[in-house]
Amino acid sequence: MSEQLTVLAVPGLPEIKAGDDLAALIADAALAGPGLLDGDILVVTSKIVSKAEDRVIRSDRESAIDAETVRVVARRGPTRISQTRHGLVLAAAGVDESNTAPGTVVLLPLDPDASAARLRKAVSERSGVRLGVIVTDTMGRPWRAGQTDTAIGAAGVLPLRDHRGQADTFGNVLEVTMAAVADEIAAAADLIKQKTTQIPVVVVRGLAGLVTDASGPGATALIRPAAEDMFRLGAADVVTARRTVREFTAAPVPADAVSRAIAAAITAPAPHHSQPWRFAVLESQSARTALLDDMLAAWRADLAADGFTPEQVARRVRRGDVLRRAPLIIVPCLVTDAAHAYPDDRRNAAERTMFIVSMGAAVENLLVALAVEGIGSCWVSSTLFCREAAASALRLPAAWEPMGAIGVGYPAAPPAQRPPRDPQEFTLRR
């Protein structure tokens, strides 16, 4: 690979319209301008690809963003960071209303990798040289101010250069280093294209070692798989990430993850500036078995006393089996020593309800925090029906009231999709 990198503008392109032969226009402009050599990489702004492919629609911007969004990652005021059907995460789902007629917006190409492959084939045939093509779009980056161009489509270019297993100058083996060279090329090209120069195409020269005969994996290879994405959950995803999980793997739950979840739980609102939440964490198999066996005996006795048959009792107590399948159990407990005492039952009942509501908020915080860690959970009401047995099995302090139990563990399978719910059906407005 050359030690010299050259980025050359391709001037002279007209305003692109739907149906234009973009490859011919680019090839002719490049040959008339900087020329094309074997191993060159053409970097093309996605907007002119979209215009040529008739991806300009008459629509208001917000409606177009809605249509192009498959997942809202974050929202602040009118600004949305969205995931598109391509898997890209970017502002406004890539919808752009600049450099287009009033009342219209430009959408991303339907398949940027395929667009890059078509351009590469046609320009190579017209020019007679071996090329790579990168299609770019502008993206912001978490934790960094400003935007830069990145590759959303690629053909004939290695998008990633994998250094894993190689040794650095000190002999240390690199374990995670993968250079996103297609993004680096896109950013370098943007120094020449900029946003106001009307130069939507540049030639990058000096990286022939990255140009391949085959189209290659495309820029899709730059999209991190969801399972490997530590930042998968955007602000808009956090609460809905909590799902009830009833089947767990045998993998142990890290104690520090549980501690972080409890730290989130105890940020819940509480009455009278109190701290009414406590959590019994059952890490050992013996503690879990003792609790579940004692609760089972209490449930069976209650149900039998209610007149249920042995078969009916067996069916009802089976609901607690989810806790036996969990590698960890957390029993949230309520402490109401800060409750005010009133001379009438009505106010005393309201006082207790305030503390119970606070307990519910803490439990939800706990479950959401576990979900953010990739840990599943299932809250069941079990201990509420046999508080004395549960408290005895756990040897709880006298003031601690068990408020159900939470099975915790890594999900054995992805949870089923939550059925859609219309918030208006749960809302009364006055």
N, C-alpha and C positions, 0 to 999 in steps of 0.2 A: 504494500500500500504506500502511496506517495506520502512524503513528509510535508507536502505543501497542499493546503486545502484552498480552493478558489470557489467563490460564490459569485455567479454572474447573472445579472438581470436579463430577462427576455422581454424587450420592449416591443411595442407595435401591435399588441393584441387589441382587437376592437371590443366593444361592449358585446358580451356573449348573450345570445338569445336561445330560447328553446329550439331544439332541432339542429343547431349549428354543429358542424363537423369539428369538434373541439380538437381532436388529435391532429387534423390537417392544419388548423390554425396555429396550434402550438409548434408543430414541426416546421412550418414555413417561417414563423417568427424566430424560432431558435436558430435555424440554418441561416437566416438573413442577419441575425444578431451575433451572439457569442459562438455560434456553431455547435455541433454535437460530435463528441468523440466516444469511442468505445469506453465503457465503464462510467460514463456520466450518469448522474441521478437528476431526474427532473422532479422538482418540488412544485406542486400545483395547489393553489388555494381551493378549498372545497367549494367555495361559493360559485366559481365559474363552472365547476363540474355540475353542481346542482342546477344552475341556470340552463346549461346545455341539455340536461336530462329532464327538464320541465318540472323541477321541484320548487318552482315559485308558484305560490297559491294566493288567491284573494281571500284574506281572512284577517281578523284582528289577532294581535300577537298572543293574547292569553288563551284564546280558543285553540290556536295552533300548538301552543305549549302543552295544553291538556291532551291533545291528540297524539303528540309525539312522546309523551311521558309514560313510562311503565312503572316508575317508582319515584316518589318524591323523597330525596335523601335529606334535604334540609330546606327550611323556609324561614325567611326573616322579612316581615313586611311583605311587599309585593315580589320580592326576589325569591326565586326557587332554584335550587340545585337538583337536577333531575337525572335519572338514569333513562337512557333511550333504549329502543329495541335492539340497538347494536351492542348494548352493554356499556356504552360510554356514559360517564358521569360528568355533567357540565352544566353551566348556567343556562336556564331557559330551554333545556333539552335541545340546544343547538339551533333554536329558531332565531333568525336574524332579520331585522327590518331595516338595516342600513344598506345603502347602494342598491336599492330596489324601488320600484315605483310606489307612490303613496297608496295605501290600502292593500299592499301585498307584503308577504313575508317569504323568506327563503328558508327551506328546510334542508337538512343534511341529505346527502345522497342515500338512496335506499340501501346500497351495499358498497361502501367505499372501497373495499378490497377488490371487488369485481370491477368497479370503475377504474381503479389503478391498473388492473390487469388489461382492460380494453385499451386504455391510453398507451400503455407500454407496447402492446402488440402493434397497434396502428402506427405510432410514432417510429418505432424501430423499423417497421416495413417501409415507411416513407423515407426515412433517413439512411437506412442501411447500417445502423450502428446498434450495438448491444447496450441497453439502457436499464436503469431501475427507475421506478416512479413512486413518489410518495405524495399522497393527498393529505392536506393539513387542515386543521381547524384550531381556533384560539381557545385556550382553556385557562382558567385560574387554577391555583394550587392551594391546598390546605396549608396553613401556617406561613404562606409567603404572599407578599403584596404583589400586585400586578398580574399580567397574563403573559403567556407565551404560546407560540404555535407548537402543536404536537401532531403526531402522525395518527390519522384515523383510517387511512387506507394505504396499502403498500403492495407493490408487485416487483419481483426481481431484485429485492433488497433484503438483506438479513435484518430483521427488526430488532433482534437482541443479539448481543455478543456475550457469550457465556464464559466467564472466567473461573467458574467453580472448579476446584481441583488443581488449579495452577498455583505456582509459588510466587510470592512477591519478592522484592529485592533482598529481603531479609530471610527468605526461606520459609515464611509462614504460608501455609496452605489456605487459599481463599475458599470460603465455604458458602457464601451467599451472593457474591458479586456477579451481577448480570447488568451489562451496560445497555440501556435503552437507546441504541444508536439511531433508530429511526426518529425518535423524538429529538435527539441531539441535532440531527440533520435538519429537521423541521425548524428548530429554534434558530439554527445558524442561517437558514434561508430567510427567516423572518426579519433578520437584520437588514436585508436588502429589500424584501417586499414591503415591510412596514405595513401601515394601514391606509395611508393617504397618497401613496406614490403611483397608484394604478399600475403596479407591477405584480400581477397575480402568479407569475411563473418565474422560477429561477433555475439555473443549472448549477449543480454542485459537482465540482471536479476534484479528483484526487482521492476518491474512496472506491476505486474500482474493485478492491478486494472484498467489498461488501455486496457487489452486484453479482447476482446468480443467474444461471440459465433458466431455471424454473421460476414460476411466479412466487413460490415459497408460501409460508404460513400467513403472510399479510400482517397488517397492523392488529388484527384480532389477537395475535400472540402477546400483545402488550397489555391486554385486559386481564387483570389478575382474577383467577377463579374465586368465586364467592367463598369457598371453603378455606382459602388461604388469605383472605382479606381481613386483616386485623381491624380495619376501620370500616367494615361493611355497614355497620349500623350508623346511619346519619341521625341527626336530631329528630327527624320525623319518624324514624323507625323504632326508636328505643322502647316506647310504651307498648306498641303492637308486637314487638319481638317476644313478649311474654306469652307463652302458650302452655296449656296443661299437657304434661308429658307423663304417660303411664307405663312406659317401657324404657328401661335404662340398661346401659352397658354395665359391666362389672368394674369399670375403671374408677379408681378412688377419686373423690372430690378434694381438690387442694384446700388445705386449711386456710391459706391466705385469701383464697377467693371467697370462702365463707365469711371471713372477717371483713372483707371489703363490702360484701352484701349486707352484713349486719350494720356496718358503718353507714350505709345508705338508708337502711331501715330506720335508724334512730334519728334521722333528720325529719321524720314525720311531724306534723303539727300535733300539739297536745294541749289539753285544757289546763288552766291555772299554772302555766309555765312548768308543768311537771314532766317527768320522764317515765311514763307508765309501762314501758315495753321491756320485756326480758326474753331471752332465747336460750332454750336448752338444746344443745347440739349433741346428738347421739352418734358419736363416731365409731364406737365399738359394736361388734355384732351382738355381744352379750347384752348391752344396754338396750339395743333395738328389740331383741327377742323378748327380753323381760317386759318391756313396755307393751309390745303387741300381744303377747300371751295373756297378760293381766287384763288388757282391754277386751280381748276376745272373750275371756271368761265372763267379764261384766256384761258385755253385749248379749251373750247367750242367755245369761240369767234373766236379764231384763225382758228379752223377747219371749222366753219361755213363760215368764210370769204374765206376759200380755196375751198368752194363749196361742202363740204361733206353733205350728207343728215342727218337728225336727228338720224336715225338708225346707220349710219356709225360713227357719232360722239359718240354715246353711246357705241359702241363697243370699240372704241379707248381709251376713257377716263376710261374704266373699268380696264385698266392696272394699274391704280394708286390705286386700291382698296387694294392692299397688304399693303400700308402704313396705311390705316384706321384700318387694323387688328392688327397692331403692337402696343404694349403697350408703346413704346418709339420711338421717331424719332430723329435722329441726322442729321443735315444739315451741311456738310463740306463746308467751305467757303475759298476762295482764296483772299489773300491780296498781291498786286504786287507793293507796294510802293518802294520796293528795286530794281525794274527793271531799267535797264539802257535805256536811250533814244538815238536812233540813227537817223541819217538824212534820212534813207531810210526804206521803208516798209518791205523789206526782212529781215533785221536784227531785226527790231522791232517784226516781227511775230515770228522769232526764239527765241527771248528773252521771249516772252509770253509763247511759247511752253515749254521752260525750266521750268517755274513756274507751268504750268499745269501738266507736268510730275511729278514734286515734289509733287503736290497735290494728284496725283494718287498713288504715293508711300505711302503717309501718310494714305490715305483711306485704302489701302491694309493692312498696319500695324494695323490699327484700327480693321478691320474685322477679321484678324487672331487673334489678342489679345482677341476679344470677343469670338471667337471659343474656344480658350484655356480655357476660363472661363465656357464653356458649353452653351454659349449664341449664338443664331442664329441671322442672319442678312440678309438683302436684299438691295443691292444698286440699286437704280433706277435713271434714268436721269432726272426725272420730273422737278426739279427747273431750269435746264438749258434752258428750253423752255419758262419759264415765270419768269425770274430773278427779274424783277421789282415788280411783284405781290408778289413773295416770300419774297423779301427784305422788302417790305412794311408790309406784314402780320407779319413778325418777328421783325420789327423795328430794322433792322440791322444797324450797323454803315455804313457810306457811302462807305467806302473802301472795305467792305466785299462783295465778289461775291459768291452767292450760286452755288455749284458745284454738283447738284443732291441731293438726300436725301436717308437716310439709315433707313429702318425699323428694329427695334431691339426688340428681345424678346426670351423667351425660346421656342425651337421648339415644336410644337404640336405632331410631329411624326418624326422618323428618316428620314433624307433625302434619296432620291434614290441614288443608287450607281452611281458614276461618270463613264461615259463610258470610256473605255481605249483610251488613246491617245498616239501615237508614237511620241516622241520628235523629231525624225529624219524628220518627215513631216513638222515640223515648223523650221527647221534648215538649214541654207546655210553655207557651209564651203568653205573657200578659202585657 
